[in-house]
Amino acid sequence: MLHKELTQQVINAAKAVHAELGSGLPHNFYREAMEIELREAGVAVEIDKPVKVQYRGHTLGELGVDFCVNDAILCLLVDTEEISPDEYAKARTLLKSLELDVGLLLKFNGARLDVRRVEAVPAKKPTQATA
């Protein structure tokens, strides 16, 4: 599994944050607590990492993702009751834009922490018809 140890560090940090803060707080409190927890663990964290949204070589705009860990793992905080297929799709789109392979969806607003791993969709290999 790609980035297994780093992914586990992020999950452990999320467990510590959820245990201390509980659920029901605004999104930004969890993001800031995760930044503190991960930095104290010696992990590089970039909050609101900019992601350029492009179409046919043109930049349409820029989004800020919740945070990125060691320039390897995208982390998105989910505020909805359930983690929907749309959240997975969004994560995969952002992974593609950042050229990353692994993301985590973190849902702090329940009685239990919910963590879901998302992997980028591999690029299609050229077939004889397209090569």
Backbone bond lengths (Angstrom), bond angles and torsions (degrees), N, CA, C in turn:
res aa  C-N    CA-C-N  psi(-1)  N-CA   C-N-CA  omega(-1)  CA-C   N-CA-C  phi
1 M - - - 1.453 - - 1.533 108.29 -
2 L 1.319 115.83 129.62 1.451 122.30 -176.59 1.532 111.09 -68.24
3 H 1.315 116.83 132.55 1.468 123.88 177.78 1.531 112.76 58.71
4 K 1.319 116.33 36.67 1.461 121.12 -175.33 1.532 112.34 -59.28
5 E 1.319 118.03 -48.40 1.473 120.69 -177.19 1.528 111.41 -66.79
6 L 1.315 117.03 -42.75 1.458 120.47 179.68 1.531 110.71 -66.50
7 T 1.319 116.09 -40.18 1.465 120.06 176.49 1.518 110.30 -59.65
8 Q 1.323 116.91 -42.38 1.462 120.34 179.22 1.522 111.38 -64.42
9 Q 1.332 117.79 -36.37 1.466 120.87 176.86 1.532 110.66 -62.05
10 V 1.319 116.53 -42.01 1.468 120.53 178.96 1.520 109.99 -65.36
11 I 1.320 117.12 -43.22 1.472 120.82 179.43 1.518 110.30 -63.21
12 N 1.324 117.65 -42.83 1.463 120.51 178.20 1.525 111.16 -62.30
13 A 1.332 116.72 -40.16 1.470 120.50 177.32 1.524 110.07 -63.28
14 A 1.326 116.99 -42.80 1.467 121.00 179.42 1.529 111.03 -63.17
15 K 1.313 117.17 -39.05 1.467 120.61 177.49 1.525 110.56 -63.05
16 A 1.338 116.59 -42.10 1.465 120.65 179.88 1.527 110.54 -64.87
17 V 1.325 116.79 -43.03 1.466 121.13 179.24 1.515 110.39 -63.46
18 H 1.321 117.23 -46.21 1.467 120.60 -178.82 1.520 111.10 -65.07
19 A 1.320 116.51 -38.99 1.470 120.02 179.45 1.522 111.17 -63.61
20 E 1.323 116.71 -37.85 1.462 119.83 -177.17 1.527 113.05 -83.48
21 L 1.333 117.37 -42.75 1.465 120.06 -176.35 1.525 113.70 -88.83
22 G 1.332 116.99 -27.53 1.457 119.58 -174.34 1.519 110.28 76.53
23 S 1.329 116.23 -163.26 1.465 120.36 -177.44 1.520 110.26 -110.10
24 G 1.333 115.26 168.84 1.452 121.29 172.60 1.512 116.72 94.53
25 L 1.309 118.05 1.03 1.461 120.43 179.24 1.525 110.52 -88.12
26 P 1.327 117.03 161.71 1.470 119.34 175.90 1.523 111.34 -62.45
27 H 1.282 113.94 151.44 1.456 126.48 -177.68 1.538 112.77 -46.42
28 N 1.326 116.33 -46.62 1.469 120.21 -173.42 1.525 112.97 -65.69
29 F 1.333 118.88 -26.98 1.461 120.72 177.87 1.527 110.81 -64.67
30 Y 1.318 116.42 -42.44 1.463 120.68 179.52 1.527 110.88 -67.97
31 R 1.326 116.21 -40.17 1.462 120.06 178.92 1.533 110.37 -61.91
32 E 1.312 116.79 -45.89 1.465 120.22 -179.83 1.526 111.61 -67.36
33 A 1.323 116.97 -38.63 1.469 120.41 177.76 1.526 110.75 -65.59
34 M 1.333 116.62 -38.59 1.465 120.05 177.40 1.522 110.31 -64.26
35 E 1.327 116.94 -40.08 1.459 120.12 178.35 1.535 109.70 -60.36
36 I 1.307 117.36 -46.30 1.473 121.48 179.54 1.521 110.43 -61.45
37 E 1.311 116.69 -48.77 1.465 122.26 -177.21 1.527 111.57 -60.47
38 L 1.319 116.31 -45.58 1.463 120.40 -177.67 1.526 111.88 -71.58
39 R 1.317 117.25 -40.34 1.473 119.54 178.09 1.530 110.60 -63.61
40 E 1.322 117.00 -39.10 1.465 119.95 177.50 1.522 111.61 -65.26
41 A 1.329 116.56 -24.61 1.468 121.73 177.02 1.532 111.62 -86.66
42 G 1.335 116.27 1.03 1.460 120.24 178.22 1.514 115.00 82.70
43 V 1.323 116.29 21.23 1.459 121.29 -178.31 1.533 108.77 -103.26
44 A 1.319 117.03 136.61 1.464 121.69 177.69 1.522 109.75 -75.99
45 V 1.328 115.81 130.88 1.463 121.76 -177.81 1.520 108.64 -129.52
46 E 1.327 115.85 132.56 1.461 120.37 174.52 1.521 108.18 -117.76
47 I 1.323 116.00 111.97 1.465 122.54 -179.90 1.531 108.99 -82.56
48 D 1.326 115.74 145.16 1.467 122.08 -179.46 1.521 112.02 49.79
49 K 1.323 115.05 45.17 1.474 119.89 179.04 1.518 108.71 -57.69
50 P 1.323 117.42 126.31 1.459 119.46 -178.87 1.523 112.40 -72.12
51 V 1.312 114.81 137.03 1.466 122.01 177.29 1.524 107.37 -126.11
52 K 1.317 116.29 117.77 1.462 120.29 177.36 1.523 108.82 -80.66
53 V 1.316 115.19 128.90 1.460 121.27 175.88 1.525 106.21 -95.98
54 Q 1.337 114.51 120.59 1.462 118.76 -175.79 1.525 111.70 -121.88
55 Y 1.298 113.52 151.93 1.450 121.25 175.61 1.523 107.50 -139.28
56 R 1.317 115.68 117.09 1.463 122.36 179.11 1.527 112.41 50.09
57 G 1.320 114.39 44.54 1.455 119.36 176.53 1.518 115.09 83.22
58 H 1.316 117.68 -1.79 1.463 121.85 179.43 1.525 109.39 -105.74
59 T 1.311 116.76 133.63 1.458 120.60 177.33 1.523 108.50 -81.36
60 L 1.348 115.17 121.45 1.459 121.08 -179.67 1.524 111.56 -87.17
61 G 1.300 115.53 -25.17 1.456 120.64 -177.53 1.510 109.56 165.25
62 E 1.308 114.48 -170.09 1.456 119.72 -177.04 1.514 109.82 -137.85
63 L 1.323 115.38 141.00 1.465 122.48 175.86 1.516 108.24 -116.16
64 G 1.309 116.14 155.13 1.460 120.01 171.73 1.516 108.44 -110.86
65 V 1.323 118.14 120.40 1.462 120.75 177.50 1.522 108.18 -83.92
66 D 1.316 117.14 156.70 1.465 120.68 -175.09 1.523 111.62 -51.75
67 F 1.323 117.02 -58.78 1.452 118.97 173.10 1.515 110.91 -165.21
68 C 1.325 113.85 159.23 1.449 122.60 178.76 1.520 107.30 -125.71
69 V 1.315 116.95 137.60 1.460 122.69 -175.64 1.527 109.71 -109.48
70 N 1.327 115.49 124.33 1.472 122.74 177.90 1.528 112.88 50.81
71 D 1.316 117.29 31.97 1.469 121.65 -176.87 1.526 111.64 49.47
72 A 1.339 116.18 32.32 1.466 119.99 -176.91 1.526 113.37 -133.17
73 I 1.333 117.30 -32.26 1.463 120.34 -175.24 1.528 109.66 -125.91
74 L 1.313 115.34 123.30 1.455 122.79 175.56 1.520 108.23 -83.63
75 C 1.321 118.14 133.42 1.463 121.32 177.93 1.521 109.57 -124.48
76 L 1.327 115.04 126.35 1.459 121.89 178.39 1.510 109.06 -120.38
77 L 1.327 116.16 133.10 1.459 121.06 176.39 1.519 108.25 -91.69
78 V 1.320 115.85 132.11 1.460 122.21 -176.27 1.521 108.73 -106.54
79 D 1.335 116.41 128.12 1.461 121.23 -178.73 1.525 113.73 -102.01
80 T 1.319 117.82 -5.53 1.462 120.84 -176.76 1.529 110.75 -80.40
81 E 1.328 115.65 165.22 1.475 120.55 179.52 1.516 112.04 -62.90
82 E 1.311 116.20 -42.89 1.458 122.65 179.71 1.522 109.23 -123.27
83 I 1.318 116.33 148.33 1.457 119.75 174.79 1.529 106.79 -81.71
84 S 1.314 114.74 113.50 1.465 120.76 -172.50 1.527 111.41 -92.89
85 P 1.331 116.01 165.28 1.470 119.57 173.86 1.527 112.11 -56.83
86 D 1.334 117.24 -29.88 1.465 120.61 178.36 1.531 111.36 -63.10
87 E 1.327 117.14 -35.18 1.471 120.74 178.75 1.530 110.22 -66.67
88 Y 1.334 116.64 -40.49 1.463 120.56 176.40 1.530 110.27 -62.98
89 A 1.328 116.14 -44.12 1.466 120.86 -179.12 1.530 110.37 -62.38
90 K 1.320 116.87 -43.68 1.462 121.06 178.35 1.526 110.17 -60.69
91 A 1.329 116.00 -45.20 1.464 120.38 -179.98 1.525 110.63 -60.43
92 R 1.330 117.44 -43.56 1.466 120.45 179.83 1.527 111.56 -65.11
93 T 1.317 117.14 -38.16 1.457 120.52 177.33 1.523 110.51 -63.19
94 L 1.324 116.70 -44.11 1.465 120.76 179.35 1.522 111.39 -67.71
95 L 1.336 116.71 -38.63 1.466 119.71 176.48 1.521 110.26 -59.37
96 K 1.307 116.24 -43.89 1.471 120.95 179.20 1.526 110.33 -61.51
97 S 1.328 116.77 -45.50 1.467 120.71 -179.39 1.524 112.18 -63.12
98 L 1.333 116.73 -36.25 1.463 121.34 -179.59 1.525 112.77 -88.25
99 E 1.344 116.00 -5.49 1.468 122.13 -176.77 1.528 111.09 57.96
100 L 1.336 115.30 44.40 1.462 122.61 175.83 1.519 108.68 -111.49
101 D 1.328 115.80 162.05 1.460 120.74 -177.18 1.521 114.52 -106.27
102 V 1.346 117.22 -21.72 1.463 120.05 -171.98 1.523 110.95 -132.57
103 G 1.320 114.70 138.84 1.457 120.99 175.09 1.517 109.99 -137.34
104 L 1.318 115.36 160.10 1.461 121.68 175.22 1.520 108.93 -127.09
105 L 1.322 115.90 133.50 1.457 122.27 170.78 1.520 106.18 -99.30
106 L 1.325 117.14 124.30 1.464 122.44 -176.39 1.521 109.48 -118.42
107 K 1.319 116.52 121.63 1.469 121.06 179.33 1.524 108.28 -116.11
108 F 1.332 115.30 107.96 1.455 121.80 -177.62 1.523 112.82 -93.03
109 N 1.333 118.88 -14.69 1.454 120.07 -169.04 1.521 115.37 -84.68
110 G 1.313 118.44 17.46 1.457 121.39 175.31 1.521 110.91 -111.99
111 A 1.299 116.24 173.28 1.471 120.16 177.78 1.528 110.32 -61.67
112 R 1.322 115.25 -30.17 1.460 120.85 176.75 1.517 109.27 -120.52
113 L 1.311 115.52 144.76 1.454 121.40 174.59 1.527 108.80 -64.74
114 D 1.314 116.95 136.35 1.459 121.71 177.44 1.523 107.55 -119.37
115 V 1.323 117.25 120.93 1.459 122.94 -179.17 1.519 108.59 -123.37
116 R 1.315 116.08 129.32 1.461 120.81 178.12 1.523 109.27 -126.93
117 R 1.308 116.05 132.76 1.464 122.48 177.41 1.524 108.31 -88.00
118 V 1.319 115.94 137.87 1.460 122.17 178.52 1.519 107.34 -127.89
119 E 1.300 115.93 131.96 1.460 120.03 176.90 1.514 109.21 -112.60
120 A 1.321 114.84 144.95 1.468 120.56 178.90 1.517 108.96 -62.88
121 V 1.298 114.57 147.98 1.457 119.81 174.59 1.520 106.20 -75.29
122 P 1.332 117.45 124.38 1.464 118.65 -179.27 1.523 111.30 -62.30
123 A 1.309 114.94 145.86 1.463 120.05 177.99 1.519 109.44 -62.73
124 K 1.309 115.32 143.24 1.461 119.77 179.56 1.517 109.28 -69.55
125 K 1.322 114.55 136.16 1.463 119.26 176.61 1.524 107.64 -78.79
126 P 1.322 116.69 140.12 1.464 117.85 179.24 1.524 110.65 -63.88
127 T 1.297 114.91 136.94 1.463 119.80 176.50 1.521 107.91 -95.61
128 Q 1.303 115.95 172.96 1.468 119.05 -179.92 1.521 110.55 -61.34
129 A 1.330 116.89 -33.14 1.451 120.51 -178.52 1.526 111.58 -68.85
130 T 1.361 117.37 -31.34 1.461 120.08 -177.42 1.517 112.74 -101.53
131 A 1.317 117.52 -10.45 1.481 119.71 -176.54 1.502 111.30 -83.98
